[in-house]
Each structure stands twice: as C-alpha cells, then as structure tokens.
Amino acid sequence: MIIYKDSEIYVESEDSQVPWLKIFTCEAFKELGDVPKKLRLRLWETYDIIEFHMKFYYKPTKINMASFGNVLPRVHIHVMARFKNDNYFPNSLWGEKLRETELKLPKKEKFYQELHLALSNQFATLP
C-alpha cells in the first residue's frame, strides 16, 4: 500500500506484525551513490520524518533501518518499529523467529494518515 508519493519518492507499507515502511526513489537507482545528491538528502529527510512519527505514535523499543537491495536491486530504505515482545526481537525481521506473540498497537490507518499529511506538508512544493 502506498502511503505517500510525489515526483521523486514514494513510501509504501510492508505487511508485517510490526510497523514497517519502505522508502523508494521513483527513478530506479542501483546504488545509493548513483542517486543525485539532492535526492539522497530527500531520502534522509523522509526517513527522519518517518522515524519521528513512528517513535511518537508507536513508542517502540527501537527503530530499525535497513537497505540491502539484494532481492530488489534498487535503492530503497526499510524503516521498522521494533518491540521487545515482537516475534523476532532482538533478531532482525529477516532472521529467526523467536516467539509467537500478538502486539497491541494503535491503528495503522491513523498513523498512515498522519504520516501522509506530514510528508505532504514537508514536500508541498514538489509536483
């Protein structure tokens, strides 16, 4: 599900037990160093906004960030809110599942709406 999109970047959700978003550039770049500097700065600004809102809304134990690009060979950044009692913690979400738990988290739809508004306000001058 796409949470936000403009002419340069888009943010989509990953189906997961934990809040997990991915930031993409609209143009596919293989490596971060291939991304024009101005757009790289936008990626990090977008990350900062997502992290801030995840911390405020979900109050996680930790925010994880990852960028591999091995399966999907293009620049994208994963942002995940982690909790001590999530199924994988402290392992990565690609690691070994340690338990079966149910997290009681606030509604993700409200988070998505708030995040969309924050990103839209921040990047209002972009087409």
MDTraj code that builds the backbone (N, CA, C; nanometers):
import mdtraj as md
import numpy as np

residues = "MET ILE ILE TYR LYS ASP SER GLU ILE TYR VAL GLU SER GLU ASP SER GLN VAL PRO TRP LEU LYS ILE PHE THR CYS GLU ALA PHE LYS GLU LEU GLY ASP VAL PRO LYS LYS LEU ARG LEU ARG LEU TRP GLU THR TYR ASP ILE ILE GLU PHE HIS MET LYS PHE TYR TYR LYS PRO THR LYS ILE ASN MET ALA SER PHE GLY ASN VAL LEU PRO ARG VAL HIS ILE HIS VAL MET ALA ARG PHE LYS ASN ASP ASN TYR PHE PRO ASN SER LEU TRP GLY GLU LYS LEU ARG GLU THR GLU LEU LYS LEU PRO LYS LYS GLU LYS PHE TYR GLN GLU LEU HIS LEU ALA LEU SER ASN GLN PHE ALA THR LEU PRO".split()
xyz = np.array([
    [0.0851, -0.1181, 0.0000],
    [0.0000, 0.0000, 0.0000],
    [0.0896, 0.1243, 0.0000],
    [0.0648, 0.2148, -0.0900],
    [0.1432, 0.3387, -0.0958],
    [0.0845, 0.4396, 0.0025],
    [0.1709, 0.4895, 0.0900],
    [0.1316, 0.5860, 0.1940],
    [0.1485, 0.7290, 0.1429],
    [0.2537, 0.7504, 0.0624],
    [0.2853, 0.8836, 0.0099],
    [0.3588, 0.8673, -0.1220],
    [0.3330, 0.9603, -0.2166],
    [0.4038, 0.9582, -0.3443],
    [0.4086, 1.0995, -0.4005],
    [0.5246, 1.1364, -0.4532],
    [0.5374, 1.2595, -0.5297],
    [0.6251, 1.2295, -0.6503],
    [0.6797, 1.3295, -0.7148],
    [0.7552, 1.3081, -0.8387],
    [0.8920, 1.2443, -0.8160],
    [0.9404, 1.2399, -0.6914],
    [1.0752, 1.1891, -0.6639],
    [1.0809, 1.0635, -0.5773],
    [0.9902, 1.0538, -0.4813],
    [0.9943, 0.9411, -0.3872],
    [0.8538, 0.8869, -0.3625],
    [0.8495, 0.7662, -0.3097],
    [0.7236, 0.7149, -0.2574],
    [0.7532, 0.6273, -0.1363],
    [0.6529, 0.6164, -0.0503],
    [0.6629, 0.5394, 0.0740],
    [0.5515, 0.4368, 0.0715],
    [0.5879, 0.3112, 0.0937],
    [0.4860, 0.2072, 0.0982],
    [0.5011, 0.1240, 0.2240],
    [0.3905, 0.0594, 0.2611],
    [0.3910, -0.0246, 0.3802],
    [0.4270, -0.1674, 0.3426],
    [0.4853, -0.2369, 0.4376],
    [0.5158, -0.3792, 0.4258],
    [0.4204, -0.4521, 0.5200],
    [0.3611, -0.5609, 0.4745],
    [0.2718, -0.6391, 0.5592],
    [0.3560, -0.7120, 0.6638],
    [0.3389, -0.6750, 0.7890],
    [0.4225, -0.7283, 0.8963],
    [0.3528, -0.7114, 1.0301],
    [0.3992, -0.7866, 1.1284],
    [0.3497, -0.7717, 1.2639],
    [0.3826, -0.6332, 1.3187],
    [0.4994, -0.5821, 1.2839],
    [0.5446, -0.4519, 1.3322],
    [0.5214, -0.3454, 1.2248],
    [0.5112, -0.2190, 1.2655],
    [0.5044, -0.1114, 1.1661],
    [0.6326, -0.1113, 1.0822],
    [0.6161, -0.1203, 0.9496],
    [0.7309, -0.1354, 0.8600],
    [0.6995, -0.0617, 0.7311],
    [0.7792, 0.0409, 0.7031],
    [0.7635, 0.1184, 0.5809],
    [0.8893, 0.1089, 0.4971],
    [0.8740, 0.1315, 0.3672],
    [0.9875, 0.1324, 0.2752],
    [0.9827, 0.2617, 0.1956],
    [1.0984, 0.3261, 0.1836],
    [1.1116, 0.4496, 0.1075],
    [1.1827, 0.4174, -0.0235],
    [1.1236, 0.4558, -0.1357],
    [1.1805, 0.4323, -0.2678],
    [1.2006, 0.5640, -0.3417],
    [1.2984, 0.5678, -0.4290],
    [1.3056, 0.6755, -0.5277],
    [1.2173, 0.6322, -0.6444],
    [1.1493, 0.7263, -0.7078],
    [1.0640, 0.6915, -0.8225],
    [1.1489, 0.6391, -0.9376],
    [1.2635, 0.7018, -0.9592],
    [1.3572, 0.6511, -1.0594],
    [1.4417, 0.5428, -0.9933],
    [1.4571, 0.4311, -1.0613],
    [1.5321, 0.3190, -1.0040],
    [1.6821, 0.3430, -1.0160],
    [1.7497, 0.3456, -0.9021],
    [1.8956, 0.3557, -0.8953],
    [1.9468, 0.2281, -0.8300],
    [2.0561, 0.1761, -0.8793],
    [2.1097, 0.0515, -0.8243],
    [2.1769, 0.0729, -0.6890],
    [2.2579, 0.1769, -0.6770],
    [2.3337, 0.2029, -0.5545],
    [2.3026, 0.3424, -0.5021],
    [2.3150, 0.3601, -0.3725],
    [2.2893, 0.4903, -0.3115],
    [2.3784, 0.5982, -0.3729],
    [2.5024, 0.5637, -0.4035],
    [2.5942, 0.6592, -0.4656],
    [2.5523, 0.7018, -0.6050],
    [2.4618, 0.6264, -0.6683],
    [2.4104, 0.6627, -0.8007],
    [2.2995, 0.7671, -0.7926],
    [2.2422, 0.7832, -0.6752],
    [2.1315, 0.8772, -0.6552],
    [2.1888, 1.0192, -0.6497],
    [2.1335, 1.1130, -0.7273],
    [2.1812, 1.2514, -0.7196],
    [2.1757, 1.3024, -0.5749],
    [2.2734, 1.3839, -0.5395],
    [2.2890, 1.4280, -0.4005],
    [2.1612, 1.4902, -0.3437],
    [2.0957, 1.5748, -0.4196],
    [1.9737, 1.6406, -0.3713],
    [1.8659, 1.5373, -0.3369],
    [1.8546, 1.4348, -0.4192],
    [1.7558, 1.3296, -0.3938],
    [1.7971, 1.2422, -0.2758],
    [1.9284, 1.2186, -0.2594],
    [1.9753, 1.1446, -0.1402],
    [1.9360, 1.2185, -0.0137],
    [1.9499, 1.3506, -0.0158],
    [1.9105, 1.4307, 0.1007],
    [1.7601, 1.4182, 0.1264],
    [1.6805, 1.4123, 0.0204],
    [1.5354, 1.3909, 0.0355],
    [1.5050, 1.2558, 0.0978],
    [1.5793, 1.1525, 0.0576],
    [1.5599, 1.0202, 0.1179],
    [1.5783, 1.0278, 0.2690],
    [1.6869, 1.0928, 0.3130],
    [1.7156, 1.1007, 0.4562],
    [1.6172, 1.1914, 0.5280],
    [1.5717, 1.2965, 0.4612],
    [1.4706, 1.3827, 0.5220],
    [1.3402, 1.3042, 0.5402],
    [1.3054, 1.2243, 0.4416],
    [1.1862, 1.1390, 0.4510],
    [1.2027, 1.0382, 0.5635],
    [1.3206, 0.9779, 0.5708],
    [1.3493, 0.8838, 0.6803],
    [1.3301, 0.9523, 0.8157],
    [1.3863, 1.0720, 0.8316],
    [1.3752, 1.1449, 0.9590],
    [1.2295, 1.1673, 0.9986],
    [1.1472, 1.2041, 0.9020],
    [1.0048, 1.2290, 0.9299],
    [0.9356, 1.0995, 0.9712],
    [0.9636, 0.9918, 0.8990],
    [0.9015, 0.8622, 0.9325],
    [0.9460, 0.8172, 1.0712],
    [1.0761, 0.8237, 1.0980],
    [1.1260, 0.7816, 1.2292],
    [1.0615, 0.8623, 1.3413],
    [1.0571, 0.9931, 1.3254],
    [0.9964, 1.0797, 1.4271],
    [0.8524, 1.0381, 1.4543],
    [0.7748, 1.0191, 1.3491],
    [0.6335, 0.9849, 1.3666],
    [0.6149, 0.8434, 1.4213],
    [0.7000, 0.7503, 1.3803],
    [0.6919, 0.6141, 1.4362],
    [0.7199, 0.6154, 1.5858],
    [0.8236, 0.6882, 1.6257],
    [0.8589, 0.6936, 1.7688],
    [0.7449, 0.7549, 1.8500],
    [0.6864, 0.8621, 1.7992],
    [0.5804, 0.9318, 1.8709],
    [0.4527, 0.8476, 1.8768],
    [0.4157, 0.7885, 1.7646],
    [0.2873, 0.7182, 1.7546],
    [0.2907, 0.5800, 1.8202],
    [0.3964, 0.5038, 1.7952],
    [0.4015, 0.3650, 1.8433],
    [0.4822, 0.3441, 1.9713],
    [0.5711, 0.4366, 2.0039],
    [0.6576, 0.4244, 2.1220],
    [0.7310, 0.2897, 2.1250],
    [0.8048, 0.2599, 2.0175],
    [0.8734, 0.1308, 2.0086],
    [0.9958, 0.1242, 2.0992],
    [1.0471, 0.0038, 2.1162],
    [1.1725, -0.0170, 2.1874],
    [1.2876, 0.0398, 2.1061],
    [1.2800, 0.0247, 1.9739],
    [1.3886, 0.0660, 1.8843],
    [1.3321, 0.0838, 1.7444],
    [1.3931, 0.1737, 1.6677],
    [1.3641, 0.1861, 1.5247],
    [1.4797, 0.1203, 1.4509],
    [1.4477, 0.0300, 1.3594],
    [1.5496, -0.0325, 1.2744],
    [1.5427, 0.0277, 1.1358],
    [1.6598, 0.0413, 1.0740],
    [1.6701, 0.0887, 0.9380],
    [1.7566, -0.0100, 0.8627],
    [1.7187, -0.0419, 0.7393],
    [1.7972, -0.1357, 0.6591],
    [1.7884, -0.0973, 0.5126],
    [1.8929, -0.1326, 0.4405],
    [1.8945, -0.1141, 0.2954],
    [1.9848, -0.2199, 0.2359],
    [1.9251, -0.3222, 0.1759],
    [2.0036, -0.4314, 0.1197],
    [2.0068, -0.4258, -0.0326],
    [1.8935, -0.4384, -0.0944],
    [1.8865, -0.4347, -0.2391],
    [1.9356, -0.5608, -0.3077],
    [1.9433, -0.6714, -0.2362],
    [1.9863, -0.7959, -0.2988],
    [1.8714, -0.8637, -0.3732],
    [1.7549, -0.8684, -0.3120],
    [1.6389, -0.9291, -0.3759],
    [1.5762, -0.8296, -0.4741],
    [1.5613, -0.7062, -0.4311],
    [1.5104, -0.5983, -0.5160],
    [1.6283, -0.5042, -0.5409],
    [1.6968, -0.5210, -0.6538],
    [1.8235, -0.4488, -0.6755],
    [1.8063, -0.3029, -0.7144],
    [1.7483, -0.2273, -0.6239],
    [1.7349, -0.0824, -0.6419],
    [1.7355, -0.0171, -0.5046],
    [1.7687, 0.1078, -0.5015],
    [1.7766, 0.1802, -0.3753],
    [1.6388, 0.1866, -0.3100],
    [1.6346, 0.1429, -0.1857],
    [1.5171, 0.1597, -0.1011],
    [1.5605, 0.1421, 0.0441],
    [1.4882, 0.2076, 0.1330],
    [1.5234, 0.2067, 0.2753],
    [1.4045, 0.1515, 0.3545],
    [1.4323, 0.0518, 0.4372],
    [1.3313, -0.0056, 0.5263],
    [1.3364, 0.0693, 0.6598],
    [1.2200, 0.1017, 0.7136],
    [1.2086, 0.1654, 0.8457],
    [1.1092, 0.0826, 0.9253],
    [1.1566, 0.0246, 1.0376],
    [1.0739, -0.0687, 1.1138],
    [1.0720, -0.0303, 1.2612],
    [0.9539, -0.0250, 1.3188],
    [0.9400, -0.0033, 1.4632],
    [0.9479, -0.1398, 1.5303],
    [1.0385, -0.1538, 1.6250],
    [1.0603, -0.2832, 1.6912],
    [1.0209, -0.2766, 1.8386],
    [0.9766, -0.3905, 1.8895],
    [0.9289, -0.4005, 2.0269],
    [0.9913, -0.5227, 2.0932],
    [1.0205, -0.5119, 2.2216],
    [1.0838, -0.6232, 2.2950],
    [1.0071, -0.7530, 2.2808],
    [0.8767, -0.7426, 2.2651],
    [0.7949, -0.8638, 2.2588],
    [0.7453, -0.8950, 2.1171],
    [0.8072, -0.8350, 2.0120],
    [0.7650, -0.8754, 1.8775],
    [0.8201, -1.0145, 1.8468],
    [0.7731, -1.0760, 1.7422],
    [0.8061, -1.2159, 1.7125],
    [0.9555, -1.2431, 1.6925],
    [1.0311, -1.1422, 1.6530],
    [1.1713, -1.1639, 1.6163],
    [1.2722, -1.0977, 1.7107],
    [1.2293, -1.0006, 1.7897],
    [1.3212, -0.9207, 1.8712],
    [1.4042, -1.0086, 1.9646],
    [1.5347, -0.9899, 1.9729],
    [1.6167, -0.8838, 1.9157],
    [1.6717, -0.9147, 1.7767],
    [1.6342, -1.0272, 1.7163],
    [1.6814, -1.0599, 1.5817],
    [1.6235, -0.9635, 1.4791],
    [1.6851, -0.9600, 1.3617],
    [1.6296, -0.8801, 1.2524],
    [1.5008, -0.9474, 1.2048],
    [1.4200, -0.8729, 1.1344],
    [1.2945, -0.9280, 1.0828],
    [1.3180, -1.0288, 0.9710],
    [1.4403, -1.0398, 0.9227],
    [1.4767, -1.1397, 0.8229],
    [1.5419, -1.2606, 0.8912],
    [1.5596, -1.2520, 1.0228],
    [1.6272, -1.3569, 1.0987],
    [1.5320, -1.4636, 1.1481],
    [1.5777, -1.5342, 1.2504],
    [1.5000, -1.6437, 1.3081],
    [1.3874, -1.5895, 1.3960],
    [1.2680, -1.6411, 1.3730],
    [1.1529, -1.6056, 1.4558],
    [1.1711, -1.6709, 1.5922],
    [1.1560, -1.5930, 1.6977],
    [1.1828, -1.6425, 1.8326],
    [1.0579, -1.6797, 1.9112],
    [0.9442, -1.6244, 1.8737],
    [0.8220, -1.6476, 1.9511],
    [0.7015, -1.6129, 1.8653],
    [0.5859, -1.6479, 1.9126],
    [0.4584, -1.6117, 1.8508],
    [0.3866, -1.5219, 1.9500],
    [0.3770, -1.3949, 1.9201],
    [0.3097, -1.3005, 2.0091],
    [0.2117, -1.2155, 1.9297],
    [0.1247, -1.1508, 2.0030],
    [0.0330, -1.0551, 1.9414],
    [0.0607, -0.9186, 2.0029],
    [0.0972, -0.8233, 1.9196],
    [0.1229, -0.6877, 1.9674],
    [-0.0081, -0.6098, 1.9706],
    [-0.0254, -0.5306, 2.0732],
    [-0.1418, -0.4432, 2.0821],
    [-0.0925, -0.3020, 2.0485],
    [-0.1095, -0.2645, 1.9218],
    [-0.0594, -0.1369, 1.8716],
    [-0.1748, -0.0484, 1.8276],
    [-0.1515, 0.0843, 1.8279],
    [-0.2540, 0.1747, 1.7750],
    [-0.2822, 0.1430, 1.6273],
    [-0.3967, 0.1850, 1.5793],
    [-0.4397, 0.1584, 1.4419],
    [-0.3412, 0.2161, 1.3405],
    [-0.2978, 0.1333, 1.2466],
    [-0.2011, 0.1769, 1.1467],
    [-0.2619, 0.2763, 1.0483],
    [-0.3929, 0.2683, 1.0229],
    [-0.4561, 0.3602, 0.9286],
    [-0.4419, 0.5055, 0.9745],
    [-0.4576, 0.5288, 1.1040],
    [-0.4421, 0.6652, 1.1579],
    [-0.2971, 0.7100, 1.1435],
    [-0.2033, 0.6200, 1.1706],
    [-0.0613, 0.6517, 1.1536],
    [-0.0324, 0.6879, 1.0080],
    [-0.0843, 0.6090, 0.9154],
    [-0.0623, 0.6354, 0.7733],
    [-0.1174, 0.7724, 0.7335],
    [-0.2344, 0.8072, 0.7838],
    [-0.2944, 0.9383, 0.7534],
    [-0.2076, 1.0516, 0.8069],
    [-0.1629, 1.0375, 0.9326],
    [-0.0793, 1.1416, 0.9936],
    [0.0539, 1.1548, 0.9203],
    [0.1122, 1.0423, 0.8835],
    [0.2393, 1.0450, 0.8126],
    [0.2232, 1.1055, 0.6736],
    [0.1187, 1.0680, 0.6044],
    [0.0930, 1.1251, 0.4715],
    [0.0823, 1.2772, 0.4807],
    [0.0099, 1.3255, 0.5786],
    [-0.0060, 1.4695, 0.5975],
    [0.1284, 1.5361, 0.6270],
    [0.2083, 1.4760, 0.7137],
    [0.3393, 1.5333, 0.7485],
    [0.4308, 1.5395, 0.6260],
    [0.4340, 1.4331, 0.5475],
    [0.5183, 1.4311, 0.4276],
    [0.4651, 1.5286, 0.3223],
    [0.3352, 1.5341, 0.3061],
    [0.2752, 1.6281, 0.2102],
    [0.3064, 1.7718, 0.2469],
    [0.2984, 1.8038, 0.3744],
    [0.3299, 1.9396, 0.4204],
    [0.4770, 1.9728, 0.4004],
    [0.5631, 1.8774, 0.4281],
    [0.7077, 1.8993, 0.4158],
    [0.7482, 1.9205, 0.2696],
    [0.6872, 1.8458, 0.1807],
    [0.7289, 1.8475, 0.0405],
    [0.6215, 1.9094, -0.0499],
    [0.5468, 2.0054, 0.0016],
    [0.4338, 2.0640, -0.0688],
    [0.4704, 2.1311, -0.2006],
    [0.5934, 2.1750, -0.2167],
    [0.6307, 2.2466, -0.3385],
    [0.6668, 2.1538, -0.4529],
    [0.6720, 2.0232, -0.4283],
    [0.7062, 1.9271, -0.5343],
    [0.5802, 1.8860, -0.6109],
    [0.5949, 1.8572, -0.7398],
    [0.4791, 1.8126, -0.8181],
    [0.4336, 1.6740, -0.7777],
])
top = md.Topology()
chain = top.add_chain()
for i, resn in enumerate(residues, 1):
    res = top.add_residue(resn, chain, resSeq=i)
    for name in ("N", "CA", "C"):
        top.add_atom(name, md.element.get_by_symbol(name[0]), res)
traj = md.Trajectory(xyz[None], top)
